[in-house]
Amino acid sequence: MNNVVLTKTYPAPPLCEREILRYAGSPLADHETQNLLKQCLSIAEDKFVYKVCYCQLPVNISEDICDFGAFKVKSLKLAQNLNGCHGVIVFGATVGVEIDRLIAKYSRISPAKALMLQAMGAERIEALCDRFCEDIKVSLKTNLKPRFSAGYGDLPLDTQKQIFNFLNLPKHIGLSLNDSLIMSPSKSVTAFVGLTDKTEKTVTNKCDLCDNKDCTFRGAL
């Protein structure tokens, strides 16, 4: 592992309308909601880019300290997630700024469309992360632990600063972080993914990784 930071641009992953509707809070959509979804798909489907910046790093766990060589983070939950891994992928991913501009535009003229566009952006970034992780799994011929982001469990949100500094995400994929630790573009993700020789159970409920019991989507993922 030589700490080389790489970037990839993907074609659009397959789109899941059911997931968009779930993010919009309408898993059982009526005819009107379906029409709204179709309108928003027409407005936004060509507005996304799919960019990932990543690096493969070693990982050494000592109690609640995760040492990646290039930097360290303190988190018992992340340490448990990465326990037994022979390496880790740290990455940032974004679907671009155009969806943010559309959401801002329609927030003023059609809150319903703005909500659906928000949901579409959420589905797109999750689909990109899933595609990237599958790509890593195949290319490295390894199994993966569930991806783990800053803010999950006891992993501090300000871990974002270390990830951004190490990967230089503004330079590589145009992803920035403000003083309040909010990413721009907003439909973006940073995460750690453990590399393991063990066969991992498929995580059907990502909420198992998070201690936020009050999340609107808890139990629905």
C-alpha positions as CSV (number, residue, x, y, z in Angstrom):
1,M,0.0,0.0,0.0
2,N,1.6,3.2,-1.1
3,N,-1.0,5.8,-0.1
4,V,-1.8,6.8,-3.7
5,V,-4.9,8.9,-3.9
6,L,-7.0,7.9,-7.0
7,T,-10.1,9.3,-8.6
8,K,-12.8,7.7,-10.7
9,T,-15.8,9.0,-12.6
10,Y,-18.7,6.5,-13.1
11,P,-21.6,6.4,-15.5
12,A,-25.0,6.8,-13.9
13,P,-25.8,3.7,-11.7
14,P,-29.2,2.1,-12.2
15,L,-31.9,4.3,-10.7
16,C,-34.4,2.9,-8.1
17,E,-37.7,4.8,-8.0
18,R,-38.8,2.8,-4.9
19,E,-35.8,4.2,-3.0
20,I,-36.4,7.7,-4.1
21,L,-40.0,7.5,-2.9
22,R,-38.8,6.0,0.4
23,Y,-36.4,8.9,0.9
24,A,-39.3,11.3,0.1
25,G,-41.4,9.6,2.8
26,S,-43.9,8.1,0.3
27,P,-43.1,4.4,0.0
28,L,-46.7,3.7,-1.1
29,A,-47.0,6.4,-3.6
30,D,-50.4,7.5,-5.1
31,H,-50.9,8.5,-8.7
32,E,-50.2,12.1,-8.0
33,T,-46.9,11.3,-6.2
34,Q,-45.8,9.0,-9.1
35,N,-46.5,11.9,-11.5
36,L,-44.4,14.2,-9.4
37,L,-41.6,11.7,-9.4
38,K,-41.7,11.4,-13.2
39,Q,-41.6,15.2,-13.5
40,C,-38.5,15.4,-11.2
41,L,-36.8,12.6,-13.1
42,S,-37.2,14.6,-16.3
43,I,-35.9,17.7,-14.6
44,A,-32.8,16.2,-13.0
45,E,-31.8,12.9,-14.4
46,D,-29.0,14.4,-16.6
47,K,-27.8,16.9,-13.9
48,F,-25.7,14.4,-11.9
49,V,-22.0,13.6,-12.1
50,Y,-20.6,10.5,-10.3
51,K,-17.1,11.1,-8.9
52,V,-15.2,9.3,-6.2
53,C,-11.7,10.0,-4.7
54,Y,-10.2,7.2,-2.6
55,C,-7.1,5.7,-1.2
56,Q,-6.2,2.2,0.2
57,L,-4.5,2.4,3.6
58,P,-3.2,-0.1,6.2
59,V,-5.1,-0.3,9.5
60,N,-4.0,-1.2,13.0
61,I,-6.5,-1.3,15.8
62,S,-5.5,-0.6,19.5
63,E,-8.6,-0.5,21.7
64,D,-10.5,2.5,20.4
65,I,-7.7,3.9,18.2
66,C,-7.7,3.3,14.5
67,D,-4.3,3.9,13.0
68,F,-4.2,4.3,9.2
69,G,-0.6,5.3,8.9
70,A,-1.4,8.6,7.3
71,F,-3.7,9.6,10.3
72,K,-5.4,8.2,13.3
73,V,-9.0,8.4,14.6
74,K,-10.4,7.6,18.0
75,S,-13.7,5.6,17.8
76,L,-14.6,2.3,19.5
77,K,-17.4,1.7,17.0
78,L,-15.2,2.2,14.0
79,A,-12.5,0.0,15.7
80,Q,-15.1,-2.8,16.1
81,N,-16.2,-2.4,12.5
82,L,-12.6,-2.6,11.2
83,N,-11.4,-5.3,13.6
84,G,-9.6,-8.1,11.7
85,C,-9.3,-6.1,8.5
86,H,-6.1,-6.2,6.4
87,G,-6.6,-2.7,5.1
88,V,-9.1,0.1,4.6
89,I,-10.4,2.2,1.8
90,V,-11.1,5.9,2.8
91,F,-13.1,7.7,0.2
92,G,-15.2,10.8,-0.7
93,A,-18.0,10.6,-3.3
94,T,-20.3,13.2,-4.8
95,V,-23.0,13.5,-7.4
96,G,-22.2,17.2,-8.0
97,V,-23.6,20.6,-7.4
98,E,-26.4,20.8,-10.0
99,I,-28.9,19.0,-7.8
100,D,-28.3,21.5,-5.0
101,R,-29.1,24.3,-7.4
102,L,-32.3,22.6,-8.6
103,I,-33.3,22.0,-5.0
104,A,-32.7,25.7,-4.1
105,K,-34.7,26.8,-7.2
106,Y,-37.7,24.6,-6.6
107,S,-37.7,25.4,-2.8
108,R,-38.9,28.8,-3.9
109,I,-41.5,27.8,-6.5
110,S,-42.5,24.2,-5.7
111,P,-41.7,22.7,-2.3
112,A,-43.1,19.3,-3.4
113,K,-40.6,19.1,-6.2
114,A,-37.8,20.3,-4.0
115,L,-38.6,17.4,-1.6
116,M,-38.6,14.9,-4.4
117,L,-35.4,16.3,-5.8
118,Q,-33.8,16.0,-2.3
119,A,-34.9,12.4,-2.3
120,M,-33.5,11.8,-5.8
121,G,-30.2,13.2,-4.7
122,A,-30.1,10.9,-1.7
123,E,-30.8,7.9,-3.8
124,R,-28.2,8.9,-6.4
125,I,-25.3,9.3,-3.9
126,E,-26.2,6.0,-2.1
127,A,-26.3,4.3,-5.5
128,L,-22.8,5.7,-6.4
129,C,-21.3,4.5,-3.0
130,D,-22.8,1.0,-3.6
131,R,-21.4,0.9,-7.1
132,F,-17.9,2.0,-5.9
133,C,-17.8,-0.5,-3.1
134,E,-18.8,-3.3,-5.5
135,D,-16.0,-2.1,-7.8
136,I,-13.5,-2.2,-5.0
137,K,-14.6,-5.7,-3.9
138,V,-14.2,-7.1,-7.4
139,S,-10.9,-5.3,-8.3
140,L,-9.2,-6.1,-5.1
141,K,-10.7,-9.6,-4.8
142,T,-11.6,-9.0,-1.2
143,N,-14.7,-8.8,1.0
144,L,-15.8,-5.6,2.6
145,K,-17.1,-4.4,5.9
146,P,-20.1,-2.1,5.9
147,R,-19.0,1.5,5.1
148,F,-18.7,3.7,8.1
149,S,-19.0,7.5,8.0
150,A,-18.1,10.3,10.4
151,G,-21.1,10.9,12.7
152,Y,-21.9,7.2,12.9
153,G,-21.8,5.9,16.5
154,D,-19.0,7.6,18.4
155,L,-16.9,8.5,15.3
156,P,-16.7,12.3,15.6
157,L,-18.1,14.4,12.8
158,D,-14.9,16.4,12.7
159,T,-13.1,13.3,11.4
160,Q,-14.3,14.9,8.1
161,K,-11.4,17.3,8.4
162,Q,-8.8,14.5,8.4
163,I,-10.4,12.8,5.5
164,F,-10.7,16.0,3.4
165,N,-7.1,17.0,4.2
166,F,-5.7,13.6,3.4
167,L,-7.6,13.1,0.1
168,N,-7.6,16.8,-0.9
169,L,-11.2,16.4,-1.9
170,P,-11.6,20.1,-3.1
171,K,-8.8,19.6,-5.6
172,H,-9.7,16.1,-6.8
173,I,-13.5,16.1,-7.0
174,G,-14.6,19.6,-6.1
175,L,-16.0,18.6,-2.7
176,S,-15.5,21.2,0.1
177,L,-16.2,21.3,3.8
178,N,-17.2,24.5,5.7
179,D,-16.5,25.5,9.3
180,S,-19.7,23.8,10.4
181,L,-18.6,20.5,8.9
182,I,-21.2,20.7,6.1
183,M,-20.2,19.3,2.8
184,S,-20.7,21.1,-0.5
185,P,-22.1,19.7,-2.8
186,S,-24.6,18.4,-0.2
187,K,-25.3,15.1,-1.9
188,S,-21.9,13.7,-1.0
189,V,-20.4,11.1,1.3
190,T,-17.1,10.3,3.0
191,A,-16.5,6.9,4.6
192,F,-14.2,4.2,5.6
193,V,-14.6,0.7,4.2
194,G,-12.7,-2.2,5.8
195,L,-11.1,-4.9,3.6
196,T,-11.4,-8.4,5.1
197,D,-10.7,-12.0,4.1
198,K,-13.8,-13.1,6.0
199,T,-17.2,-13.5,4.3
200,E,-19.3,-10.6,5.7
201,K,-23.0,-10.8,6.3
202,T,-24.9,-8.5,4.0
203,V,-26.0,-5.5,6.0
204,T,-29.7,-5.0,5.2
205,N,-30.2,-2.4,7.8
206,K,-27.5,0.3,7.9
207,C,-29.1,1.7,11.1
208,D,-27.4,-1.1,13.0
209,L,-24.2,1.0,12.6
210,C,-25.7,4.2,14.0
211,D,-26.8,5.2,17.5
212,N,-29.3,7.9,16.4
213,K,-32.5,6.3,17.7
214,D,-34.6,9.3,16.6
215,C,-33.7,9.3,12.9
216,T,-36.7,9.5,10.5
217,F,-35.4,6.6,8.4
218,R,-34.3,4.3,11.2
219,G,-35.4,0.8,10.5
220,A,-36.4,1.6,6.9
221,L,-33.0,1.0,5.3
